[in-house]
Amino acid sequence: MNKLTPSQQSIAKVVLSDVLQALSQQNTLTTLMLNSHQIIKVFRISPRELSVLRQHNAIPFTRQKRVFYYNPLDILDFLTRTNYLN
């Protein structure tokens, strides 16, 4: 990951804290995959924004049946690389 600005660092800390909280609610800290609803809540993006990013292959994801899963670190990396968090 590139060097982050101080504001991006503070956002990253909050996001990672939210990710760990979401994972602990799932009772699994071994799998770093969150579903769409969790990603929307943690990263505070709209469902449409997430859908567009997925459709343009801007973010990696997996799909199991009708549910999309994302690695939160991949999402954080994309958002900081594109200065989306500023």
Sine and cosine of phi, psi and omega as CSV:
sin_phi,cos_phi,sin_psi,cos_psi,sin_omega,cos_omega
0.00,0.00,0.60,-0.80,0.03,-1.00
-0.94,0.35,0.25,-0.97,0.07,-1.00
-0.89,0.45,0.66,-0.75,-0.02,-1.00
-0.98,-0.21,0.51,-0.86,0.10,-0.99
-0.95,0.30,0.29,-0.96,0.03,-1.00
-0.83,0.56,-0.63,0.78,0.01,-1.00
-0.93,0.36,-0.61,0.80,0.05,-1.00
-0.92,0.39,-0.60,0.80,0.04,-1.00
-0.89,0.46,-0.67,0.74,0.00,-1.00
-0.93,0.37,-0.61,0.79,0.05,-1.00
-0.91,0.42,-0.68,0.74,0.01,-1.00
-0.87,0.49,-0.64,0.76,0.03,-1.00
-0.89,0.46,-0.69,0.72,0.00,-1.00
-0.90,0.43,-0.69,0.72,-0.02,-1.00
-0.89,0.45,-0.72,0.69,0.00,-1.00
-0.90,0.44,-0.59,0.81,0.08,-1.00
-0.89,0.45,-0.70,0.72,0.03,-1.00
-0.90,0.44,-0.62,0.79,0.03,-1.00
-0.89,0.46,-0.74,0.68,0.01,-1.00
-0.89,0.46,-0.61,0.79,0.04,-1.00
-0.90,0.43,-0.69,0.72,0.02,-1.00
-0.89,0.45,-0.66,0.75,0.02,-1.00
-0.93,0.38,-0.61,0.79,0.00,-1.00
-0.92,0.39,-0.50,0.86,0.07,-1.00
-0.93,0.36,-0.44,0.90,0.06,-1.00
-0.99,0.15,-0.14,0.99,-0.07,-1.00
0.89,0.46,0.54,0.84,0.07,-1.00
-0.53,-0.85,0.89,-0.45,0.06,-1.00
-0.97,-0.25,0.04,1.00,-0.02,-1.00
-1.00,0.06,-0.49,0.87,-0.03,-1.00
-0.97,-0.23,0.86,-0.51,0.00,-1.00
-0.99,-0.15,0.77,0.63,0.03,-1.00
-0.85,-0.52,0.76,-0.65,0.04,-1.00
-0.89,-0.46,0.51,-0.86,0.04,-1.00
-0.99,0.15,0.06,-1.00,-0.08,-1.00
-0.85,0.52,-0.69,0.72,-0.03,-1.00
-0.88,0.48,-0.64,0.76,0.01,-1.00
-0.93,0.37,-0.65,0.76,0.03,-1.00
-0.89,0.46,-0.69,0.73,0.01,-1.00
-0.87,0.49,-0.68,0.74,-0.01,-1.00
-0.94,0.35,-0.72,0.69,-0.07,-1.00
-0.93,0.37,-0.72,0.70,-0.10,-1.00
-1.00,-0.07,-0.06,1.00,0.05,-1.00
0.82,0.57,0.76,0.64,0.10,-1.00
-0.89,-0.46,0.35,-0.94,-0.04,-1.00
-0.98,0.18,0.39,-0.92,0.07,-1.00
-0.85,0.53,-0.60,0.80,0.00,-1.00
-0.91,0.42,-0.68,0.73,0.02,-1.00
-0.87,0.50,-0.69,0.73,0.01,-1.00
-0.90,0.44,-0.67,0.75,0.02,-1.00
-0.89,0.46,-0.70,0.72,0.00,-1.00
-0.90,0.44,-0.69,0.73,0.02,-1.00
-0.87,0.49,-0.65,0.76,0.01,-1.00
-0.92,0.38,-0.70,0.71,-0.03,-1.00
-0.90,0.44,-0.52,0.85,0.01,-1.00
-1.00,-0.02,0.16,0.99,-0.02,-1.00
0.80,0.60,0.55,0.83,0.02,-1.00
-0.98,0.18,-0.38,0.93,0.00,-1.00
-0.75,-0.66,0.61,-0.79,0.04,-1.00
-0.97,0.24,0.53,-0.85,0.03,-1.00
-0.42,-0.91,0.27,-0.96,0.16,-0.99
-0.81,-0.59,0.38,-0.93,-0.01,-1.00
-0.77,-0.64,0.78,-0.62,0.09,-1.00
-0.83,-0.55,0.91,-0.41,-0.13,-0.99
0.83,0.55,-0.90,-0.43,-0.06,-1.00
-0.96,-0.29,0.23,0.97,-0.07,-1.00
-0.92,-0.40,0.75,-0.67,0.06,-1.00
-1.00,-0.09,0.64,-0.77,0.04,-1.00
-0.82,-0.57,0.56,-0.83,-0.05,-1.00
-0.71,-0.71,0.53,-0.85,0.16,-0.99
-1.00,0.09,0.87,-0.49,-0.06,-1.00
-0.87,0.49,-0.47,0.88,0.02,-1.00
-0.94,0.35,-0.55,0.83,0.09,-1.00
-0.91,0.42,-0.66,0.75,0.00,-1.00
-0.91,0.41,-0.71,0.70,0.01,-1.00
-0.88,0.48,-0.68,0.74,0.03,-1.00
-0.87,0.49,-0.72,0.70,0.02,-1.00
-0.88,0.48,-0.72,0.69,-0.06,-1.00
-0.91,0.41,-0.58,0.81,0.03,-1.00
-0.98,0.21,-0.60,0.80,0.04,-1.00
-0.89,0.45,-0.57,0.82,-0.06,-1.00
-1.00,-0.09,0.13,0.99,-0.04,-1.00
0.83,0.56,0.46,0.89,0.02,-1.00
-0.90,0.43,-0.50,0.87,-0.07,-1.00
-0.99,0.17,-0.11,0.99,-0.01,-1.00
-0.99,0.13,0.00,0.00,0.00,0.00
